[in-house]
Amino acid sequence: MKVLAFGEILFDVDVKKNEKKLGGAPMNFCSHLSKLGAEGYILSSVGKDELGEESLQTAEKFNVNKKYIILNEKSTGVCNVTYHGSEPDYDLSRIGAYDNICVSDGMLEEMKKENFDVLYFGTLAQRENESKNSLLKVLENVSFGKVFCDMNLRQHYYSDEVLTFSLQKTDILKINRDEFCFLKENGFCNSVKSLCEKYNIEKVLLTLDKDGAELYDAEEDKTYFSAGVKTEEVSSVGAGDSMCACFLYNYLRCEPLQVCLDRANIMGAYVVSKKDAIPDYTEELISKVK
């Protein structure tokens, strides 16, 4: 089971506590996927700086394959995080190395040999042309069993063009409740079913915060529901990324879709109850999610 995640590696900086932790949705996703037992690769870029070196060390710690992490002259990405209760607010105004992911022809040839099962991507790493064009190169030149998009709308760093492109390239889409409302309000769809019909999407994983999650399967025209798991909320940073990883891990193992959804929901609730986006797993958790 091999998955390639394209996109941002950055450090989340808690402004109030002045603490920094490695993050970015693709990095969190890859780390959880690797902890579950899959082979997680990340295609990204970091700077030739202290944070870049720390990024590489942390990737190694979580068994994320770093062969496609590119060094460039930009600074490693940083995101300032403030909180409203347990809900994070992200400031991504600074351009970072992940905005300049440059894929060489040699890297593309190497990726073709990997036989990846899935490509994962989001919208944030498409805000600058260099990285956006590199994603297009990968999609056009490398074969994947499925393409998974975690929309991850952040601030104003997306456009109708980016959203349309992302939806058109996606087999499995993950969105949260606010993102779904945004898509409806801006004419992309009237319902989850119409979203699948319009963009030829196979499945939509819709997260509903404390209310759980839904999965719509267009092939069966069927909606699955998993109720919220009661837990003490500490931080929601990384919860959605962990859900994506857990769902995909079980999906690639051909588990029933209801099982995939239930396990992803349990994983997300566990991460919400922890301070870290990539916390240690307990034996009890492992027994419930794989």
N, C-alpha and C positions, 0 to 999 in steps of 0.2 A: 504494500500500500504506500504509494509515493505521491506526495502533494507538493506543488510549487505555489508559494504565496508571493504575489507581486505587490510592492508598495512600501509604505513608510516604516522606517526604524527611527524612533525618536525617544527622547526622555521626557516623561511627564514630571513637571516640577510643581509640587504643592507650594503655592505662594505663601500661604499662612505659616506652614511648618518649615519652609525652605528645605524640603526633602526632594530628591530626584530619584526616579525609578525608570528603568528601561521599559518602553511600551511601544505604542503604535499598534493598530488593530492587526496587521499581518504578522507582526512579531509575537503578539499575545496568542493569536490563533495558532501559529506554528509551534509555539512552546507547549500549548495544551495538547495539540495533536501528537507531538513527540512524546509527551508524558504518558499519553494513552497507549502508545506503542507503534504509531505509524512513523513513516519517514517524512519529516517535514523539512522542506527546503525553502529558503527565502531569497527572492531576487530584489535587492535593494541597494542603497548606497549610504555610506557614512563618511564622515570627514577624517582627515589625517590628524586627529586631535585626541585628547584624553577621553572624551565621551565615545569617540569612534572605537578606540581600543577596548573600552569597557563594554561596548556593544558586542564586539567579537567574542570577548571572554564570557559574557552572559549567554550568548547563543550557544557556545560550547557547553556551558553548564547545563542548559536545558536540552542538549542533544539536537539542536536545530542545525541542519547542514548549512554551512556558511560559504560554500564554494562560489555562490553567485552574489555575495555581498561585495560591492565595488567601492573602492576608495576614491574619493575625488577631493577637489580643493575647497569645496563648500564646507561650512561647519556642520557637524552632526545635528540633526533635527531636535528642536526643543518645543514643548507645548506647556504653557503655563496653565495650571488647573486651580480653579477656585470652586467652592462648594456652596450650594443652596440646600441645606440639610444634608442628605446623603447623595444628592444629585450633582454630578460634576458639570462645570462650565469650562470649555476649552478655548484657549487663546493660541491660535496657530499662525499668527501674523508674520512670524519670521521665516524667510525662505531658508531651507536646509538642504543637506546633501541628497535627501530622498526626492527632492524636486528635480534632480539632475541625474536620474538613473539612465546610464548610457549602455545599451546592449550591443556588443560587437557581433560580427558575423561568426567568429569563432565560438562565442558563447551560445549562439543560436544552434550551431551544429552540435555542440555538446549536449544541449537540452533535448535535441531530437533523439539522442541515444538513450535518454533516461527512462522513456516510457512512463511518463507521469499519468496517474489516474485522474487527477483534478488540477485545474488552475484556479486559484483564488485571487480575487482583486476587489478593490473598492473605488470610491470616487476621489478621495483626498489626493492620492498620488498622481491624479490626472490634472491637477490645477496648473502645472507648468508644461510647456510643449515637449521638453526633452523626455520627461518620464512618460507623458501621454503617448508620444510616438513610439517609445520603447515597448509599451504595453501592446500597441497595435502590431508591432513587429513580431512579438511573441505569439500573439493570437493568430497571425497570418502564416507563421512559419513552423510552429510546433504543434503537434497533435496531442489532444487531451481527451480522456474519456468523457469528462464533464467539465463545465465551467461554472464556478460558484462565485456569485457576487454578493458581498456584504455591503450594502449601499453606503452606510456610515456618512451621512450628510453632516458636514461640520461647517459652522458659520456660513459664509457666503462662497465657499470654495467649491462650487459646482455650477454648472450651466445646463440649459436645456439640451445642448449638444452632447455634453458629457453624460447626462442621464439617459438620453436616447441611445447613445452608443453602448452604454453599459447594459441597458435592458435588452438590446438587440443581440448582444453577445452571450447572454446568460442562459444557462440551463436550470440552475437552482439559485433562487434569489432569497436573501435574508433581509428583512426590513423590520423596523420597530413601528410602534403604533403612530408616532408623530410623523415618521417618514411616509407611511401609507397615506395618512391624511394629506400630507403635502402633495403626493402624487395625484390624489383625487382632486384636490383643489386646483391643481394646475393643468388639468386636462389629460393626464397620462392614462387614466383609467377611471371606471365607475365602481369597480369591485376588484377583488383579487382575481376572480375568474376572467374578467375582461382584460386585466393586465396580462395574464397568461396567453389569452387568445391573440391580443394585439402584438405581443413581442415573441410569441412562440416559446414561452417559458414553461418548463415541465413542472416545477414545484416552487412554492413560495412558503418560506418559514417566516411567520409573523409573530414577533415577540410582543407580549402584553404586560410587561413589567410584573408587578406582584400578582396579576391575574393569570399568569401562565403563558401559554403559547399556542398558536394554531399552525397547522400545516395543510396547505391546499395542494392536492395532487391532480394536475390537469389531465393526466392519462386516465385516471379513474373518475374524474369529476367528483372528487370526494374530499371533505374537510375533516381533519383529525384535530382533536383538542386535548390539551394537557393542562389541568388546573394548577394554579399557583401553589408553590411549596412554601409553607410557613417557615420563616427564618428571621433572625435578627439582622436588620440591614446595617451594614457597616460602610461599605462602599460599592457602588455599581460599576466602577472602572474595570473593564475586562470581562464583565459578566456575559455580554453578548458575544464576545470573541470565543469564550469558553463554550458557549452553547453551540456556536457554529462548528467548532472542532469536534465536540462530542457527537453532534448530529451526524456530521460527515463521516466520522470514524465508524459509527454503527451502520450508517447507510452503505458504506463501501464493504462492510462485512455481510451485507444482504439481510440485516435484521428487519423485521416487519416495521413499517413506517410508524405505527403507534409506539412501538418500543423505542425507535430512534428519537421520537419527539419527547417521550417521557424521560428518557435518560438525559437528553440535552437540557430539559427543564430542571432536573435535579442538579446537574452540573452548574447551571447558571445561578441557582439559588445558593449553592455552596460558596461560589465565588463572591456573591453579594454579602455573605456573612463574614468575609475575611477582609483584611486591610489591603492585602496585596492582590494585584491582578492575576498573578500566577502563583497561587499559594501551594504549599505542600498538600499532597493528597493523602487522605486517611485510607486505611484498609476498608473501612465501611463504605466510603465513597466509591472506591474502585469496584467493590462488589455490586454497587447499584448502577454504575454507568457503563460497564463493559462485560 
